[in-house]
Every structure is written in C-alpha cells, then in structure tokens.
Amino acid sequence: VSIEIVGKTVSVPEKNRLLRCFQFLSINTISYGDFCWNGECTNCQIWCHDIGQTDANDKPILSCRSEVTEGMVITKLSQFIKLEGIDK
C-alpha cells in the first residue's frame, strides 16, 4: 500500500502493523530501536490522518497496535522512530 511519512510517499506491505512497516523501510534502526512492540512503552507513537483530511484531523496512535491503511498520512513521528531516507 502507499502511505505518506512526513512528506515522503512510500510503499509498504499491506495487512501489517505500522511498526512492522517501519521495520520494512528501515530494518536496522527499527529492529534495534527501543520498542516493546506491545504498546506499553509508547515509543512508537505517531500522529496521522486519513487521505483527504488535514493536519487538523491528526490523531496520535501507537504504530505497534495500528494497521497500515492505503493513503494514510503520517505527519509526525516519535523521537524514537528513526527511518533511513526519511527526514523528520
């Protein structure tokens, strides 16, 4: 599926949690990052909205608990999420 991460459009595997998609994009920084993968640490928090909405519609979600959706727009990443090739 196609999603936007802080202004950059990327393709990620469908039917996956967002944190897994981030791992697909940046295997080293996410695999060895400080994430619990079950929602307890909140280090994987992001802010996003659906396609057709604006930044005013942003909602905070945990990427380890949320599935990726086509057209998702991610506007802000937690300081703990470092994605190779994507500037914050």
Secondary structure as UniProt FT lines:
FT   STRAND          2..5
FT   TURN            6..7
FT   STRAND          8..11
FT   HELIX           18..25
FT   HELIX           27..31
FT   TURN            43..44
FT   STRAND          45..49
FT   TURN            51..52
FT   HELIX           55..57
FT   STRAND          59..62
FT   TURN            63..65
FT   TURN            70..71
FT   STRAND          73..77
FT   TURN            79..80
FT   TURN            84..85
//
